[in-house]
């Protein structure tokens, strides 16, 4: 049985954004995800995403690279 809690809302949002760019090459997708997060997310939301990454809630390489680009 998996007792891992569901990802926090900021992680879910990042996954939804990344899904929009799944047809793009990894680096381009990461740049587009990073641009959208930079434009529309306030610093608190970005911190929540980073907290989710630190908690192991994110394994998508596009999101991980996008956060490095923010």
Chimera marker file (.cmm) of the C-alpha trace (Angstrom):
<marker_set name="trace">
<marker id="1" x="0.000" y="0.000" z="0.000" r="1" g="1" b="0" radius="0.5"/>
<marker id="2" x="1.269" y="3.458" z="-0.964" r="1" g="1" b="0" radius="0.5"/>
<marker id="3" x="0.971" y="5.898" z="1.938" r="1" g="1" b="0" radius="0.5"/>
<marker id="4" x="2.596" y="8.765" z="0.062" r="1" g="1" b="0" radius="0.5"/>
<marker id="5" x="0.378" y="11.865" z="0.326" r="1" g="1" b="0" radius="0.5"/>
<marker id="6" x="-0.876" y="13.492" z="-2.863" r="1" g="1" b="0" radius="0.5"/>
<marker id="7" x="1.271" y="16.296" z="-4.267" r="1" g="1" b="0" radius="0.5"/>
<marker id="8" x="0.589" y="19.798" z="-3.034" r="1" g="1" b="0" radius="0.5"/>
<marker id="9" x="-1.432" y="22.139" z="-5.302" r="1" g="1" b="0" radius="0.5"/>
<marker id="10" x="1.628" y="24.021" z="-6.600" r="1" g="1" b="0" radius="0.5"/>
<marker id="11" x="3.135" y="20.720" z="-7.760" r="1" g="1" b="0" radius="0.5"/>
<marker id="12" x="-0.132" y="19.731" z="-9.435" r="1" g="1" b="0" radius="0.5"/>
<marker id="13" x="-0.206" y="23.075" z="-11.242" r="1" g="1" b="0" radius="0.5"/>
<marker id="14" x="3.388" y="22.677" z="-12.400" r="1" g="1" b="0" radius="0.5"/>
<marker id="15" x="2.579" y="19.191" z="-13.694" r="1" g="1" b="0" radius="0.5"/>
<marker id="16" x="-0.404" y="20.588" z="-15.615" r="1" g="1" b="0" radius="0.5"/>
<marker id="17" x="1.772" y="23.304" z="-17.156" r="1" g="1" b="0" radius="0.5"/>
<marker id="18" x="4.457" y="20.779" z="-18.105" r="1" g="1" b="0" radius="0.5"/>
<marker id="19" x="1.817" y="18.541" z="-19.700" r="1" g="1" b="0" radius="0.5"/>
<marker id="20" x="0.924" y="21.382" z="-22.083" r="1" g="1" b="0" radius="0.5"/>
<marker id="21" x="4.453" y="21.268" z="-23.489" r="1" g="1" b="0" radius="0.5"/>
<marker id="22" x="4.981" y="17.489" z="-23.573" r="1" g="1" b="0" radius="0.5"/>
<marker id="23" x="5.338" y="17.574" z="-27.382" r="1" g="1" b="0" radius="0.5"/>
<marker id="24" x="8.322" y="19.953" z="-27.167" r="1" g="1" b="0" radius="0.5"/>
<marker id="25" x="11.934" y="18.833" z="-26.669" r="1" g="1" b="0" radius="0.5"/>
<marker id="26" x="12.945" y="18.711" z="-22.978" r="1" g="1" b="0" radius="0.5"/>
<marker id="27" x="15.030" y="21.892" z="-22.859" r="1" g="1" b="0" radius="0.5"/>
<marker id="28" x="12.482" y="23.935" z="-24.788" r="1" g="1" b="0" radius="0.5"/>
<marker id="29" x="9.640" y="22.584" z="-22.651" r="1" g="1" b="0" radius="0.5"/>
<marker id="30" x="11.560" y="23.471" z="-19.484" r="1" g="1" b="0" radius="0.5"/>
<marker id="31" x="12.177" y="27.012" z="-20.747" r="1" g="1" b="0" radius="0.5"/>
<marker id="32" x="8.471" y="27.437" z="-21.540" r="1" g="1" b="0" radius="0.5"/>
<marker id="33" x="7.385" y="26.085" z="-18.155" r="1" g="1" b="0" radius="0.5"/>
<marker id="34" x="9.900" y="28.342" z="-16.399" r="1" g="1" b="0" radius="0.5"/>
<marker id="35" x="8.668" y="31.370" z="-18.357" r="1" g="1" b="0" radius="0.5"/>
<marker id="36" x="5.059" y="30.690" z="-17.407" r="1" g="1" b="0" radius="0.5"/>
<marker id="37" x="5.923" y="30.195" z="-13.741" r="1" g="1" b="0" radius="0.5"/>
<marker id="38" x="8.058" y="33.362" z="-13.720" r="1" g="1" b="0" radius="0.5"/>
<marker id="39" x="5.268" y="35.435" z="-15.304" r="1" g="1" b="0" radius="0.5"/>
<marker id="40" x="2.273" y="34.188" z="-13.362" r="1" g="1" b="0" radius="0.5"/>
<marker id="41" x="3.419" y="32.746" z="-10.039" r="1" g="1" b="0" radius="0.5"/>
<marker id="42" x="4.296" y="34.916" z="-7.093" r="1" g="1" b="0" radius="0.5"/>
<marker id="43" x="7.400" y="34.092" z="-5.003" r="1" g="1" b="0" radius="0.5"/>
<marker id="44" x="5.315" y="32.221" z="-2.418" r="1" g="1" b="0" radius="0.5"/>
<marker id="45" x="3.902" y="29.865" z="-5.071" r="1" g="1" b="0" radius="0.5"/>
<marker id="46" x="7.397" y="29.286" z="-6.439" r="1" g="1" b="0" radius="0.5"/>
<marker id="47" x="8.582" y="28.437" z="-2.912" r="1" g="1" b="0" radius="0.5"/>
<marker id="48" x="5.739" y="25.932" z="-2.516" r="1" g="1" b="0" radius="0.5"/>
<marker id="49" x="6.856" y="24.241" z="-5.731" r="1" g="1" b="0" radius="0.5"/>
<marker id="50" x="10.455" y="24.118" z="-4.500" r="1" g="1" b="0" radius="0.5"/>
<marker id="51" x="9.221" y="22.679" z="-1.197" r="1" g="1" b="0" radius="0.5"/>
<marker id="52" x="7.361" y="19.989" z="-3.132" r="1" g="1" b="0" radius="0.5"/>
<marker id="53" x="10.523" y="19.149" z="-5.042" r="1" g="1" b="0" radius="0.5"/>
<marker id="54" x="12.483" y="18.939" z="-1.782" r="1" g="1" b="0" radius="0.5"/>
<marker id="55" x="9.799" y="16.600" z="-0.397" r="1" g="1" b="0" radius="0.5"/>
<marker id="56" x="10.196" y="14.278" z="-3.385" r="1" g="1" b="0" radius="0.5"/>
<marker id="57" x="6.819" y="15.084" z="-4.934" r="1" g="1" b="0" radius="0.5"/>
<marker id="58" x="8.284" y="15.876" z="-8.362" r="1" g="1" b="0" radius="0.5"/>
<marker id="59" x="10.061" y="13.430" z="-10.636" r="1" g="1" b="0" radius="0.5"/>
<marker id="60" x="9.338" y="15.143" z="-13.975" r="1" g="1" b="0" radius="0.5"/>
<marker id="61" x="12.687" y="16.250" z="-15.446" r="1" g="1" b="0" radius="0.5"/>
<marker id="62" x="11.014" y="19.141" z="-17.290" r="1" g="1" b="0" radius="0.5"/>
<marker id="63" x="9.727" y="20.621" z="-14.029" r="1" g="1" b="0" radius="0.5"/>
<marker id="64" x="13.034" y="20.034" z="-12.262" r="1" g="1" b="0" radius="0.5"/>
<marker id="65" x="14.933" y="21.822" z="-15.035" r="1" g="1" b="0" radius="0.5"/>
<marker id="66" x="12.324" y="24.619" z="-15.202" r="1" g="1" b="0" radius="0.5"/>
<marker id="67" x="12.795" y="25.359" z="-11.497" r="1" g="1" b="0" radius="0.5"/>
<marker id="68" x="16.536" y="25.623" z="-12.082" r="1" g="1" b="0" radius="0.5"/>
<marker id="69" x="15.804" y="28.232" z="-14.777" r="1" g="1" b="0" radius="0.5"/>
<marker id="70" x="13.555" y="30.413" z="-12.614" r="1" g="1" b="0" radius="0.5"/>
<link id1="1" id2="2" r="1" g="1" b="0" radius="0.2"/>
<link id1="2" id2="3" r="1" g="1" b="0" radius="0.2"/>
<link id1="3" id2="4" r="1" g="1" b="0" radius="0.2"/>
<link id1="4" id2="5" r="1" g="1" b="0" radius="0.2"/>
<link id1="5" id2="6" r="1" g="1" b="0" radius="0.2"/>
<link id1="6" id2="7" r="1" g="1" b="0" radius="0.2"/>
<link id1="7" id2="8" r="1" g="1" b="0" radius="0.2"/>
<link id1="8" id2="9" r="1" g="1" b="0" radius="0.2"/>
<link id1="9" id2="10" r="1" g="1" b="0" radius="0.2"/>
<link id1="10" id2="11" r="1" g="1" b="0" radius="0.2"/>
<link id1="11" id2="12" r="1" g="1" b="0" radius="0.2"/>
<link id1="12" id2="13" r="1" g="1" b="0" radius="0.2"/>
<link id1="13" id2="14" r="1" g="1" b="0" radius="0.2"/>
<link id1="14" id2="15" r="1" g="1" b="0" radius="0.2"/>
<link id1="15" id2="16" r="1" g="1" b="0" radius="0.2"/>
<link id1="16" id2="17" r="1" g="1" b="0" radius="0.2"/>
<link id1="17" id2="18" r="1" g="1" b="0" radius="0.2"/>
<link id1="18" id2="19" r="1" g="1" b="0" radius="0.2"/>
<link id1="19" id2="20" r="1" g="1" b="0" radius="0.2"/>
<link id1="20" id2="21" r="1" g="1" b="0" radius="0.2"/>
<link id1="21" id2="22" r="1" g="1" b="0" radius="0.2"/>
<link id1="22" id2="23" r="1" g="1" b="0" radius="0.2"/>
<link id1="23" id2="24" r="1" g="1" b="0" radius="0.2"/>
<link id1="24" id2="25" r="1" g="1" b="0" radius="0.2"/>
<link id1="25" id2="26" r="1" g="1" b="0" radius="0.2"/>
<link id1="26" id2="27" r="1" g="1" b="0" radius="0.2"/>
<link id1="27" id2="28" r="1" g="1" b="0" radius="0.2"/>
<link id1="28" id2="29" r="1" g="1" b="0" radius="0.2"/>
<link id1="29" id2="30" r="1" g="1" b="0" radius="0.2"/>
<link id1="30" id2="31" r="1" g="1" b="0" radius="0.2"/>
<link id1="31" id2="32" r="1" g="1" b="0" radius="0.2"/>
<link id1="32" id2="33" r="1" g="1" b="0" radius="0.2"/>
<link id1="33" id2="34" r="1" g="1" b="0" radius="0.2"/>
<link id1="34" id2="35" r="1" g="1" b="0" radius="0.2"/>
<link id1="35" id2="36" r="1" g="1" b="0" radius="0.2"/>
<link id1="36" id2="37" r="1" g="1" b="0" radius="0.2"/>
<link id1="37" id2="38" r="1" g="1" b="0" radius="0.2"/>
<link id1="38" id2="39" r="1" g="1" b="0" radius="0.2"/>
<link id1="39" id2="40" r="1" g="1" b="0" radius="0.2"/>
<link id1="40" id2="41" r="1" g="1" b="0" radius="0.2"/>
<link id1="41" id2="42" r="1" g="1" b="0" radius="0.2"/>
<link id1="42" id2="43" r="1" g="1" b="0" radius="0.2"/>
<link id1="43" id2="44" r="1" g="1" b="0" radius="0.2"/>
<link id1="44" id2="45" r="1" g="1" b="0" radius="0.2"/>
<link id1="45" id2="46" r="1" g="1" b="0" radius="0.2"/>
<link id1="46" id2="47" r="1" g="1" b="0" radius="0.2"/>
<link id1="47" id2="48" r="1" g="1" b="0" radius="0.2"/>
<link id1="48" id2="49" r="1" g="1" b="0" radius="0.2"/>
<link id1="49" id2="50" r="1" g="1" b="0" radius="0.2"/>
<link id1="50" id2="51" r="1" g="1" b="0" radius="0.2"/>
<link id1="51" id2="52" r="1" g="1" b="0" radius="0.2"/>
<link id1="52" id2="53" r="1" g="1" b="0" radius="0.2"/>
<link id1="53" id2="54" r="1" g="1" b="0" radius="0.2"/>
<link id1="54" id2="55" r="1" g="1" b="0" radius="0.2"/>
<link id1="55" id2="56" r="1" g="1" b="0" radius="0.2"/>
<link id1="56" id2="57" r="1" g="1" b="0" radius="0.2"/>
<link id1="57" id2="58" r="1" g="1" b="0" radius="0.2"/>
<link id1="58" id2="59" r="1" g="1" b="0" radius="0.2"/>
<link id1="59" id2="60" r="1" g="1" b="0" radius="0.2"/>
<link id1="60" id2="61" r="1" g="1" b="0" radius="0.2"/>
<link id1="61" id2="62" r="1" g="1" b="0" radius="0.2"/>
<link id1="62" id2="63" r="1" g="1" b="0" radius="0.2"/>
<link id1="63" id2="64" r="1" g="1" b="0" radius="0.2"/>
<link id1="64" id2="65" r="1" g="1" b="0" radius="0.2"/>
<link id1="65" id2="66" r="1" g="1" b="0" radius="0.2"/>
<link id1="66" id2="67" r="1" g="1" b="0" radius="0.2"/>
<link id1="67" id2="68" r="1" g="1" b="0" radius="0.2"/>
<link id1="68" id2="69" r="1" g="1" b="0" radius="0.2"/>
<link id1="69" id2="70" r="1" g="1" b="0" radius="0.2"/>
</marker_set>
